[in-house]
């Protein structure tokens, strides 16, 4: 079973490069399930119902999020009615929506998706993600073997710790939030695919998807400048995970980086657990 996870989609350039590549990716990798982190899809901050529905209509199965999920206030009503849009599971139970669900894949197998947010250097500070992950796995139906975790966190150490904590108990732990892809993709000893950060899907010539001039004014001159989504050529970042449907454990994880200037060329590198 092949699962695509796409890293944080940032604004219009991110949506454009994602939608223009989804069909080719589905065919090339024979994809059975697609998960996209879309918490920055609406002008870089949050997501709206029309944008979420557009992604679902183009074949995305589940949308995950993080600390920016509430930036567009209209999502408060939408997320309560659209179970395929997740917010971090370790938000208080009083918040609308849910942090995990089970969805049938293209081949009929159920897939559980769990969305968590880290505590280190993150605001707001939520409940312990490790304990929340354990509780979710206790509640998971026994017949659901495939579990994908989007761990939206700042500290690499916390992300790596989550990978080892869940090794052998979930199919994959994929990090998000920093918008910078890491080169540590691997299959852990007990069969859980792992990467610290899948990266960003947005404008390539930017500072994590934002206009470079605006961000530099903050860093260099300490001016209170509002961030704006950068415009220009886009890049899609993510991973394709090969999961054994019988065990729910992973056999391979491949990191993707596809730029709009590269045409239809797709990478062919695969990382094996062997």
C-alpha positions as CSV (number, residue, x, y, z in Angstrom):
1,X,0.0,0.0,0.0
2,X,1.4,3.4,-1.0
3,X,0.6,6.5,1.1
4,X,1.6,10.1,0.1
5,X,2.1,12.7,2.8
6,X,2.5,16.3,1.6
7,X,4.2,18.8,3.8
8,X,2.7,22.1,4.9
9,X,0.9,23.7,2.0
10,X,1.5,27.5,2.1
11,X,-0.9,29.8,0.3
12,X,-1.7,29.9,-3.4
13,X,1.8,28.8,-4.7
14,X,1.5,25.7,-2.5
15,X,-2.0,24.9,-3.6
16,X,-1.1,25.4,-7.2
17,X,2.0,23.1,-7.2
18,X,0.1,20.5,-5.2
19,X,-3.0,20.3,-7.4
20,X,-0.9,20.3,-10.6
21,X,1.1,17.3,-9.5
22,X,-1.5,15.1,-7.7
23,X,-2.7,13.2,-10.7
24,X,0.9,12.4,-11.9
25,X,1.9,11.4,-8.4
26,X,-1.1,9.1,-8.0
27,X,-0.3,7.4,-11.3
28,X,3.5,7.2,-10.9
29,X,3.4,5.8,-7.4
30,X,0.1,3.9,-7.6
31,X,-1.1,5.8,-4.6
32,X,-3.8,4.4,-2.4
33,X,-4.1,7.2,0.2
34,X,-3.2,10.9,0.4
35,X,-2.7,13.0,3.5
36,X,-1.9,16.7,3.3
37,X,-1.0,19.2,6.0
38,X,-3.0,22.3,5.0
39,X,-2.9,24.6,8.1
40,X,-1.2,27.3,6.0
41,X,-3.3,26.9,2.8
42,X,-5.3,30.1,3.2
43,X,-2.9,33.0,2.5
44,X,-0.4,31.3,4.8
45,X,-2.5,31.2,7.9
46,X,-5.2,28.7,8.5
47,X,-7.6,27.1,6.0
48,X,-11.2,27.8,4.8
49,X,-14.0,25.5,3.9
50,X,-13.8,26.2,0.1
51,X,-10.1,25.5,0.0
52,X,-10.5,22.3,2.0
53,X,-13.3,21.1,-0.2
54,X,-11.1,21.8,-3.3
55,X,-8.4,19.6,-2.0
56,X,-10.8,16.8,-1.2
57,X,-12.4,17.0,-4.6
58,X,-8.9,16.6,-6.1
59,X,-8.3,13.3,-4.3
60,X,-6.9,14.2,-0.9
61,X,-8.2,11.8,1.7
62,X,-7.4,13.6,4.9
63,X,-6.2,17.1,5.8
64,X,-4.0,17.6,8.9
65,X,-3.0,20.8,10.7
66,X,-1.3,22.3,13.7
67,X,-0.9,25.6,15.6
68,X,-2.5,27.7,12.8
69,X,-5.7,25.6,12.4
70,X,-7.8,28.3,14.1
71,X,-6.4,31.4,12.2
72,X,-9.5,31.6,10.0
73,X,-12.4,31.8,12.4
74,X,-14.9,30.2,10.0
75,X,-13.1,26.9,10.4
76,X,-14.6,26.6,13.9
77,X,-18.0,25.6,12.3
78,X,-16.6,23.7,9.4
79,X,-14.3,21.4,11.3
80,X,-17.1,20.2,13.4
81,X,-19.0,19.0,10.3
82,X,-16.0,17.8,8.2
83,X,-14.3,14.9,10.0
84,X,-11.6,14.6,7.3
85,X,-10.1,17.9,8.5
86,X,-8.1,17.2,11.6
87,X,-6.8,19.4,14.4
88,X,-4.1,18.2,16.8
89,X,-5.6,15.5,19.0
90,X,-4.0,17.0,22.2
91,X,-6.0,20.2,22.0
92,X,-8.6,20.3,24.8
93,X,-11.7,18.2,24.2
94,X,-13.8,21.4,24.3
95,X,-12.4,22.4,21.0
96,X,-14.4,21.5,17.9
97,X,-13.3,18.7,15.6
98,X,-11.2,15.7,16.2
99,X,-7.5,14.8,16.1
100,X,-7.8,11.3,14.6
101,X,-10.1,9.3,12.4
102,X,-10.3,6.1,10.3
103,X,-10.9,6.3,6.6
104,X,-11.2,3.6,3.9
105,X,-8.4,3.8,1.4
106,X,-8.6,3.3,-2.4
107,X,-8.1,-0.5,-2.0
108,X,-10.7,-0.7,0.8
109,X,-8.4,-1.1,3.7
110,X,-9.0,1.2,6.7
111,X,-6.3,3.8,7.5
112,X,-6.1,5.7,10.8
113,X,-4.7,9.2,10.7
114,X,-3.5,10.8,14.0
115,X,-2.6,14.5,14.2
116,X,-0.5,15.6,17.2
117,X,1.3,18.8,18.2
118,X,4.5,19.0,20.1
119,X,5.1,20.9,23.4
120,X,8.7,22.1,23.1
121,X,9.0,25.7,21.8
122,X,5.3,25.6,20.7
123,X,2.4,27.9,21.5
124,X,-0.1,27.1,22.8
125,X,1.3,24.3,25.0
126,X,-1.1,21.4,24.7
127,X,-1.5,18.1,26.5
128,X,1.3,15.5,26.4
129,X,1.4,14.2,22.8
130,X,3.0,10.9,23.9
131,X,0.2,10.1,26.3
132,X,-2.4,11.2,23.7
133,X,-0.8,8.8,21.1
134,X,-0.9,5.9,23.6
135,X,-4.6,6.6,24.4
136,X,-5.5,6.8,20.7
137,X,-3.8,3.4,20.0
138,X,-5.7,1.9,22.9
139,X,-9.0,3.1,21.4
140,X,-8.2,2.1,17.8
141,X,-10.2,-0.8,16.4
142,X,-8.2,-4.0,16.3
143,X,-8.9,-4.5,12.6
144,X,-7.2,-1.2,11.7
145,X,-3.5,-2.1,11.0
146,X,-2.4,1.1,9.2
147,X,-1.8,4.2,11.2
148,X,-0.2,7.4,10.0
149,X,0.9,10.1,12.5
150,X,1.5,13.8,11.6
151,X,3.5,15.2,14.5
152,X,3.4,19.0,14.1
153,X,6.4,20.1,16.3
154,X,9.3,22.5,16.4
155,X,12.1,20.5,18.2
156,X,13.7,17.7,16.2
157,X,14.5,15.9,19.4
158,X,10.8,15.7,20.4
159,X,10.0,14.4,16.9
160,X,12.7,11.8,17.0
161,X,11.5,10.7,20.4
162,X,8.0,10.3,19.1
163,X,9.3,8.1,16.3
164,X,11.0,5.8,18.7
165,X,8.1,5.8,21.2
166,X,5.7,4.6,18.5
167,X,8.1,2.3,16.6
168,X,6.4,-0.9,15.8
169,X,3.0,0.4,16.9
170,X,2.2,2.7,13.9
171,X,3.0,2.6,10.2
172,X,4.7,6.1,10.1
173,X,5.5,9.1,12.1
174,X,5.9,12.2,9.8
175,X,7.1,15.5,11.2
176,X,5.6,18.8,10.0
177,X,5.7,22.5,11.0
178,X,9.2,23.8,10.3
179,X,8.7,23.9,6.5
180,X,12.3,22.7,6.0
181,X,12.6,19.1,4.8
182,X,15.0,16.9,6.7
183,X,17.2,14.1,5.2
184,X,16.7,11.6,8.0
185,X,14.0,9.5,6.4
186,X,14.3,5.8,7.5
187,X,12.4,2.8,8.6
188,X,13.0,2.3,12.3
189,X,13.9,-1.2,13.6
190,X,10.4,-2.3,14.4
191,X,8.9,-1.2,11.1
192,X,7.7,2.4,11.6
193,X,8.7,4.8,8.8
194,X,10.0,8.1,10.1
195,X,11.1,11.6,8.9
196,X,11.6,14.6,11.2
197,X,10.0,17.0,8.7
198,X,8.4,16.4,5.4
199,X,9.1,20.0,4.3
200,X,6.9,22.7,2.7
201,X,4.8,22.9,-0.3
202,X,4.9,26.5,-1.4
203,X,7.0,29.2,-3.0
204,X,10.6,28.1,-3.5
205,X,12.2,31.6,-3.5
206,X,10.9,32.5,0.0
207,X,11.6,32.2,3.7
208,X,9.5,29.2,4.7
209,X,6.9,30.3,2.1
210,X,6.8,33.9,3.1
211,X,7.9,37.1,1.2
212,X,11.6,37.4,1.9
213,X,11.7,41.2,2.1
214,X,9.0,41.2,4.8
215,X,10.7,38.6,6.9
216,X,14.1,40.2,6.6
217,X,12.6,43.5,7.9
218,X,11.7,41.7,11.1
219,X,15.0,39.9,11.5
220,X,17.5,42.6,10.4
221,X,15.7,45.8,11.3
222,X,13.4,44.5,14.1
223,X,10.4,46.2,12.4
224,X,6.9,44.8,13.2
225,X,6.2,43.7,9.6
226,X,3.2,41.5,8.7
227,X,4.2,38.3,6.9
228,X,2.8,37.8,3.4
229,X,2.9,34.6,1.2
230,X,5.6,34.8,-1.4
231,X,4.8,34.5,-5.1
232,X,6.7,32.7,-7.8
233,X,7.6,29.1,-8.7
234,X,6.5,26.5,-6.3
235,X,7.9,23.3,-4.8
236,X,6.1,20.2,-3.5
237,X,7.7,18.5,-0.6
238,X,6.6,15.2,1.0
239,X,7.1,11.5,1.4
240,X,5.7,8.3,-0.2
241,X,5.5,5.4,2.3
242,X,5.2,1.8,1.3
243,X,3.2,-0.1,4.0
244,X,2.6,-3.8,4.2
245,X,-1.2,-4.0,4.4
246,X,-1.1,-7.3,6.3
247,X,1.0,-6.0,9.3
248,X,0.6,-2.2,9.0
249,X,4.4,-1.8,9.2
250,X,6.4,0.1,6.6
251,X,8.8,-1.4,4.0
252,X,10.1,1.9,2.5
253,X,9.9,5.6,2.7
254,X,10.9,8.0,-0.1
255,X,11.4,11.7,0.2
256,X,9.9,13.9,-2.6
257,X,11.0,17.3,-3.8
258,X,9.2,18.4,-7.0
259,X,9.6,21.9,-8.4
260,X,7.5,23.6,-11.0
261,X,10.6,24.2,-13.1
262,X,11.3,20.4,-13.4
263,X,8.3,19.6,-15.6
264,X,7.1,16.0,-15.2
265,X,10.3,14.6,-13.9
266,X,9.8,12.5,-10.7
267,X,12.5,11.3,-8.3
268,X,13.2,7.6,-8.1
269,X,15.2,7.2,-4.9
270,X,13.8,4.7,-2.4
271,X,15.0,4.1,1.2
272,X,14.7,0.5,2.4
273,X,14.6,-0.9,5.9
274,X,17.2,-3.6,4.9
